C-alpha cells in the first residue's frame, strides 16, 4: 500500500535526483522534442546537458550540428547507470590528480637532469593503466573476431568445382 500522506510529506522538499549526474541522466531520459530544430534548441537551452556541452566547447550557432552532438551524448548517457557514471567521474578526478602529481615530479627531475627512479616509472604506469581502465568504463571493451580463410576466391567463386572440394 502506498503512502496516503505523500503530498503532505513532500511539500517544500525537493524530490527526484539530487546529484549532478542524476539530474543530467533524468534530463536525457525525459528529452522529447518536436520535429523543428529551433524548438529543440529552445526547449533544451537551460538544461544541465546543454550547460555541460557548452563547457565542453560545443558550438550552438549551427543548430543541426549541436542537436546531433547532443543526441550522441544522450545515447552515451543512457547506456550507463548512475552508479557507472559516478564511478567514471571519480576515476576521471583521480586521473587528473595522478597526472598533476606525475607531471610535477617528472618535470622537476627532467629539468634538473636527474634520471627517473622506479617510483616515477610506477607512477607513469599507474596513470597509463588508469587511463586504459577509464576508457573501458566509458566505451566498453571491444573484441574483434577474425576468421581467416585460406583462399578468398573459394568464398567468391560459385563454380561447382570449388563447391565440391
Residue, then its C-alpha position, 0 to 999 in steps of 0.5 A: x500500500x502506498x503512502x496516503x500522506x505523500x503530498x503532505x510529506x513532500x511539500x517544500x522538499x525537493x524530490x527526484x535526483x539530487x546529484x549532478x549526474x542524476x539530474x543530467x541522466x533524468x534530463x536525457x531520459x525525459x528529452x522529447x522534442x518536436x520535429x523543428x530544430x529551433x524548438x529543440x534548441x529552445x526547449x533544451x537551452x537551460x538544461x544541465x546537458x546543454x550547460x555541460x556541452x557548452x563547457x565542453x566547447x560545443x558550438x550552438x550557432x549551427x543548430x543541426x550540428x549541436x542537436x546531433x552532438x547532443x543526441x550522441x551524448x544522450x545515447x552515451x548517457x543512457x547506456x550507463x547507470x548512475x552508479x557507472x557514471x559516478x564511478x567514471x567521474x571519480x576515476x576521471x578526478x583521480x586521473x587528473x590528480x595522478x597526472x598533476x602529481x606525475x607531471x610535477x615530479x617528472x618535470x622537476x627531475x627532467x629539468x634538473x637532469x636527474x634520471x627517473x627512479x622506479x617510483x616515477x616509472x610506477x607512477x607513469x604506469x599507474x596513470x597509463x593503466x588508469x587511463x586504459x581502465x577509464x576508457x573501458x568504463x566509458x566505451x566498453x571493451x571491444x573484441x574483434x573476431x577474425x576468421x581467416x580463410x585460406x583462399x578468398x576466391x573459394x568464398x567468391x567463386x560459385x563454380x561447382x568445382x570449388x563447391x565440391x572440394 
